């Protein structure tokens, strides 16, 4: 039986396969240091074989101190390219988890760095959650269980505070499987007339109609969902991935709370 879902992730996804069986119809690919650019190279020749793609990315970018706006723009560029070659692909974004302290005595990580990382991760996740509510082929998993009453559940992480413990792996995979189950039940032909304009001369929905390009800018804006800054020649990523300023919690769009 050929897998209908591909899960592509960084080294945090290394042991996902241990909780996948044949009935899940999932193929797991985990690559250490997987950037968005490398993810595209990995996906471009194989993604057409799948109907659902789960992406577990972004941790490495934030770890390198890239801003939330840069990370969001890279996510957006990747999604656009994927829909360019596979217009009906359903994409599930697995949120960037927080990180904990490193308990290896020879590798001390400053608390200030961990706080900064977690703030950026939360900001990116908020943006991803918001934009997923605008696009019917995009879904988001927030993994809210990593934090309880504002405190990190350290039991879900290994000693380095980055990779998941066995309990953490099982919890994350179960969330992914639950979301994929929901997504797979959706109509095979997702109607996008409420969020995008179909090209009548084409049988596929083109990404340029989902992410309408600003002709005066190299940036891409989501049509009808983002207000253009008239004082700026470029559309900022934070306006594309509009954050929900009324909530500190991450909304898991389209399929309810996982």
C-alpha positions in Angstrom: 0.0 0.0 0.0 1.5 3.3 -1.1 1.7 6.0 1.5 -0.7 9.0 0.9 1.0 11.2 3.4 4.6 12.5 3.6 6.0 13.8 6.8 9.2 15.9 6.3 11.0 17.2 9.3 14.3 18.1 10.9 16.2 15.9 13.4 13.3 16.2 15.8 11.4 13.9 13.5 14.1 11.2 13.7 12.0 8.7 15.7 8.6 9.5 14.4 8.7 6.2 12.4 8.5 4.3 15.6 4.9 5.3 16.1 3.8 4.8 12.5 2.3 1.6 11.2 1.1 0.4 7.8 -2.4 1.5 8.4 -1.3 5.1 8.9 -0.1 5.2 5.2 2.7 7.7 6.2 6.2 8.1 4.9 8.6 9.8 7.3 11.7 11.7 6.1 13.9 13.2 8.8 17.0 15.3 8.0 19.4 16.9 10.5 19.8 20.6 9.9 16.9 20.7 7.4 16.4 24.3 6.2 13.6 25.5 4.0 15.9 25.6 1.0 16.9 22.0 1.6 13.3 21.0 2.2 12.4 22.2 -1.3 15.2 20.3 -2.9 14.0 17.2 -1.0 10.4 17.7 -2.0 10.3 19.0 -5.5 10.7 15.6 -7.2 8.6 13.5 -4.9 5.8 15.6 -3.4 3.5 14.9 -6.4 3.2 11.3 -5.2 1.4 12.4 -2.0 -2.0 14.0 -1.3 -1.0 15.3 2.2 2.3 16.8 3.3 3.3 17.5 6.9 6.1 19.9 7.4 8.0 20.1 10.7 10.5 22.9 10.0 11.6 26.2 11.4 13.5 25.2 14.5 16.9 25.5 12.9 16.2 29.0 11.5 15.2 30.3 14.9 18.1 28.6 16.5 20.3 30.6 14.2 18.6 33.8 15.5 16.6 34.5 12.3 13.7 36.7 13.0 10.1 35.6 13.0 9.5 37.6 9.9 12.3 35.9 8.0 11.1 32.4 9.1 7.5 33.2 8.1 8.6 34.5 4.7 10.6 31.2 4.1 7.6 29.2 5.0 5.5 31.2 2.7 7.9 30.8 -0.2 8.1 27.1 0.3 4.3 26.7 0.4 4.0 28.7 -2.8 6.5 26.6 -4.7 4.8 23.4 -3.5 1.4 24.5 -4.7 3.0 25.6 -7.9 3.9 22.0 -8.8 1.0 20.3 -6.8 -2.0 22.6 -6.7 -4.3 20.2 -4.8 -1.7 19.3 -2.1 -3.0 19.6 1.4 -0.3 21.0 3.7 -0.2 20.4 7.5 2.3 22.7 9.3 3.6 21.2 12.6 4.3 24.1 14.9 7.7 25.0 16.1 8.1 23.6 19.6 9.7 25.6 22.4 13.1 24.5 23.7 14.2 23.7 27.2 17.5 24.0 29.1 20.4 21.8 28.2 21.2 19.3 31.0 24.5 18.2 29.6 27.1 19.8 31.9 29.5 20.5 29.1 27.0 22.5 27.0 25.5 25.4 28.9 22.8 27.4 27.1 22.0 30.8 28.5 18.5 31.3 29.8 18.3 34.6 27.9 18.8 32.7 24.6 16.1 30.1 25.5 13.6 32.8 26.3 14.4 34.6 23.1 14.0 31.4 21.1 10.7 30.6 22.7 9.3 34.0 22.0 10.3 33.9 18.4 8.8 30.4 18.0 5.6 31.5 19.6 5.4 34.5 17.2 6.0 32.3 14.2 3.4 29.8 15.3 0.8 32.6 15.8 1.4 33.8 12.3 1.2 30.3 10.8 -2.0 29.7 12.7 -3.6 32.9 11.4 -2.7 32.3 7.8 -3.9 28.7 7.9 -7.4 30.0 8.7 -7.4 31.9 5.4 -6.4 29.0 3.1 -8.5 25.9 2.9 -5.6 23.6 1.9 -3.4 24.7 4.8 -3.7 23.3 8.3 -1.8 24.0 11.5 -0.9 21.9 14.6 0.0 24.1 17.6 1.3 21.4 20.0 0.0 23.4 22.9 0.7 20.6 25.4 4.4 21.6 25.5 3.4 24.4 27.8 1.3 24.0 30.9 0.3 27.2 32.8 3.1 29.0 31.1 5.7 26.4 32.1 7.5 24.0 29.8 6.7 20.3 30.2 10.3 19.2 30.4 9.3 15.5 30.3 8.6 15.8 26.6 12.2 16.7 25.9 15.5 14.9 26.1 18.5 16.1 28.0 19.6 18.6 25.4 16.2 20.4 25.6 15.9 20.3 21.8 15.0 16.8 20.8 11.9 15.0 22.0 12.0 12.3 24.7 10.3 9.1 23.8 7.1 10.4 25.4 7.5 13.6 23.5 7.9 11.8 20.2 4.8 9.7 20.8 2.8 12.8 21.8 3.8 14.8 18.7 3.2 11.9 16.3 -0.3 11.3 17.8 -1.1 14.9 17.2 0.1 14.7 13.6 -1.9 11.5 13.0 -5.0 13.0 14.4 -4.7 16.1 12.2 -4.0 14.0 9.1 -7.0 11.8 9.8 -9.1 15.0 9.8 -7.6 16.3 6.7 -7.9 13.1 4.8 -11.7 13.1 5.4 -12.0 16.5 3.7 -13.3 16.6 0.1 -10.8 15.4 -2.5 -11.4 18.6 -4.4 -11.2 21.5 -2.0 -13.1 24.5 -3.2 -11.2 27.7 -2.9 -13.7 30.1 -4.3 -14.1 31.8 -0.9 -10.5 32.7 -0.6 -9.0 32.7 -4.1 -10.1 33.3 -7.6 -9.8 30.3 -9.9 -8.2 30.6 -13.3 -10.9 29.6 -15.7 -8.4 28.5 -18.3 -6.7 26.1 -15.9 -7.7 22.9 -14.3 -5.5 23.6 -11.3 -5.5 26.4 -8.8 -2.3 28.4 -9.3 -0.4 29.8 -6.4 -0.4 33.3 -7.8 -4.1 33.4 -7.3 -3.8 32.3 -3.7 -0.9 34.6 -2.8 -1.6 37.6 -5.0 1.6 39.4 -5.9 2.1 43.0 -5.3 3.2 44.4 -8.7 5.2 47.1 -7.0 7.0 44.7 -4.7 9.0 41.5 -4.7 7.0 40.5 -1.6 3.8 38.4 -1.8 0.6 39.3 0.0 -2.5 37.3 0.7 -5.3 38.9 -1.2 -8.4 40.1 0.7 -6.9 39.1 4.0 -4.1 41.6 4.5 -4.3 45.3 4.4 -1.6 47.0 2.3 0.6 49.5 3.9 0.2 52.5 1.7 3.3 54.1 3.1 5.5 51.1 2.1 6.7 49.7 -1.2 7.0 46.3 0.2 4.5 44.1 1.9 5.9 43.0 5.3 5.6 39.4 6.3 4.0 40.3 9.5 1.1 41.7 7.5 0.9 38.6 5.3 0.8 36.3 8.3 -1.5 38.4 10.4 -1.1 37.7 14.1 -4.0 37.4 16.4 -3.2 40.2 18.9 -6.3 39.4 21.0 -4.9 36.0 22.1 -1.7 34.7 23.7 -2.7 31.2 22.8 -2.2 29.6 19.4 -5.4 28.9 17.4 -5.3 25.6 15.6 -7.2 26.5 12.5 -9.6 24.5 10.4 -9.9 21.5 12.5 -10.4 22.6 16.1 -8.0 22.1 18.9 -5.7 19.1 18.7 
